[in-house]
Amino acid sequence: MTEDKPLVTIQGVHKFFGDHHVLKGIDMTVKPGEVSVIIGPSGSGKSTLLRCINLLETISAGRIYVHDDLIGFKEVNGKLHDLNTKSIAAQRREIGMVFQRFNLFPHKTALQNVIEAPTQVKRQSKAAAKLKALELLEMVGLSDRADFYPSQLSGGQQQRVAIARALAMEPELMLFDEPTSALDPELVGDVLEVMKNLAKSGMTMIVVTHEIGFAREVGDTLTFMDGGVVVESGPPREIISNPQHHRTKEFLSRVL
Amino acid sequence: MELINAVPVRHPGRWIGAAIILIAVALMIQSLVTNTRFRWDIVRTYLFDVLIINGIGWTLILTATSMIIAIVLAIVLAFMRQSDNPLFRYVSWVWVWFFRGTPVYTQLVFWGLVSTLYPKIILGVPFGPEWFSFDTSTLITATFGAIVGLGLNESAYLAEIFRAGLKSVDNGQMEAAEALGMRRSKVMWRIILPQAMRVIIPPTGNETIGMLKTTSLVLAIPFTLDLTFVSNTLANRTYLPIPLLIVAAIWYLVITSVLMVGQYFIEKHYGKGVDNVMKAPVKATEVAAAAHAHPMNTTNGTTEGGK
């Protein structure tokens, strides 16, 4: 894994929902180990972009590569073919996703949530998966909550379980879709702390968030999106302290 | 701290209502006891009659087997209806349209007449060689017709119940599971269906109780061993319809009550993590009692190694 070769390459990506043009030509790269933070007003297309990387949405034009794999299609003699469900599932295994609303499985305990995919998808033994899951729950500070159902956990705890669940598949890329937006303010810190530690451990992360402080402290790149385009992108401190574009200035003045 | 001990609101209307109901019930009991035309002696004689008990057995067999067939089919039909495959969706829709659109009585009469319609069933290549054949009447007996007829009809209703249940599960569940790399069929079976069961169980219990009584229609086939048919036969033989109707009604009530108890426990099972989780603070004594059973109440309790 060379440092310079990007893990994620997004080239000229467009996305239409019917007539609604949500992404209007996005170009972006994320290197291995990089923490790429995307900010922008609601409706700017930042969540849609994230969902396209994980195939929760299909792009209308352009290409997305993760690790040289073309996401969602295979190219045969210059013609794109839809991937079958098996190949799509295989691509998704390499990419972890954390949702705004956690989406834990409510009928399963925290531990069962974490071991579900390793045992069902990777066919790991239950014992091995459990061992690993308890390690992950320990890492997110919830080893004493392993047997709790999601409804017995606070929002922040649920989100940390969700992070552990995604990490259990040992992805090379983690996507965070506004992971703290649904949380009470006093619970945000714990989740950000877990994400910060994850970044330190070298995980490649793309984070859509409104937490400018997190972007400044943890992010390697900050991308500001508005109206379906990347308005500007660069080192977080520079962009936050000295935004070049008036839309970035305007947005930052409202959220800071 | 002074605990509030307020005088509760009085409800004189409730007391009056209760009194009226009590009087009505007393009058009914009096008439049940004093009206000799109920013939309680006959009810007692036939309540445990071997023919009646046999009839109950057959009614239970018909109910259970046809419901099992219906549930299996309904899961398949509901999954097909949610599938990406348009052929599956179409087949499922037509199935429900047909079996829900024709009376169950008509369907049962039809199953009784299949052997008249097709006296022989021949397996082979159309217009080509014939591999083997058999008489339809040996395959489609009255029992077979009753079970299949009731099961197929019920599957259409249950399919709609299951479909509603699957739709009630938040879309985020499918997304989260798919994002973990799980295949759609696995997500449906392991993530969506178990959550949908919470919504599916109550109306399915309702349908099961309905089926218990729908089995009385199997005389259309004709199938003549179920509880209603047997009690009617006995009533005709003895010229005593009222006590035998009561016998049948008592047994239907007993079975329904047992089914309701079963439903309670099934609902409890599928409500885990959602319904039967203690979230609100409870009384101190209950906390102490539940502390061992439930990790919720142990502050920073030990981790039990998960089941």
Interface residues (C-beta under 8 A of the other chain):
Chain A: N54 L56 T85 K86 A89 A90 R92 R93 I95 G96 M97 F99 R101 N103 L104 F105 P106 H107 K108 T109 L111 Q112 E116 A117 Q120 V121 K130 L134 S143 D144 A146 D147 F148 Y149 P150 S151 Q152 A162 R165 A166 M169
Chain B: D170 G172 Q173 E175 A176 A177 E178 A179 L180 G181 M182 R183 R184 K186 R190 I191 P194 Q195 Y270 K272 G273 V274 V277 K279 P295 M296 N300 G301 T302 T303 E304 G305 G306 K307
